[in-house]
Amino acid sequence: MLIGKNRAEATLATAALYCAGARIVASNADLVLIVEAKAARGRAQGLNVPLVAIVPPGEKRKALAAGVDAAYARPAKWKEYSRLVERVLAEWAPTRRGSGLRRGRTS
């Protein structure tokens, strides 16, 4: 599940997720990716899945304070952004259907 109010950020995240082989669903999510610190507060609470934020560098603390499990600084360039999304999926998403969730660390 992808949460964000900014269309440009959501489009960028969607493209990176697609390139990494993920799919975005509206329900039964395995992972919630948040692309705006303000969107973290209360929007995905209670889903019982990891909440991971990729936000501008100055907003990592805001996202963590809003209750995400991890916050990563958004790289300025596409290649680095795409690699970060791949790493986030590898650290936080389940490895196979029905497996338990893995917890990564905040970078």
Stockholm file with secondary structure:
# STOCKHOLM 1.0

chainA/1-107         MLIGKNRAEATLATAALYCAGARIVASNADLVLIVEAKAARGRAQGLNVPLVAIVPPGEKRKALAAGVDAAYARPAKWKEYSRLVERVLAEWAPTRRGSGLRRGRTS
#=GR chainA/1-107 SS CEECSCHHHHHHHHHHHHHTTCCCCSSSCSCEEESSHHHHTTTSTTSCSCEEEEECGGGHHHHHHTTCSEEEECCSSHHHHHHHHHHHHHHHSCSSTTCCCCCCCCC
#=GC SS_cons         CEECSCHHHHHHHHHHHHHTTCCCCSSSCSCEEESSHHHHTTTSTTSCSCEEEEECGGGHHHHHHTTCSEEEECCSSHHHHHHHHHHHHHHHSCSSTTCCCCCCCCC
//
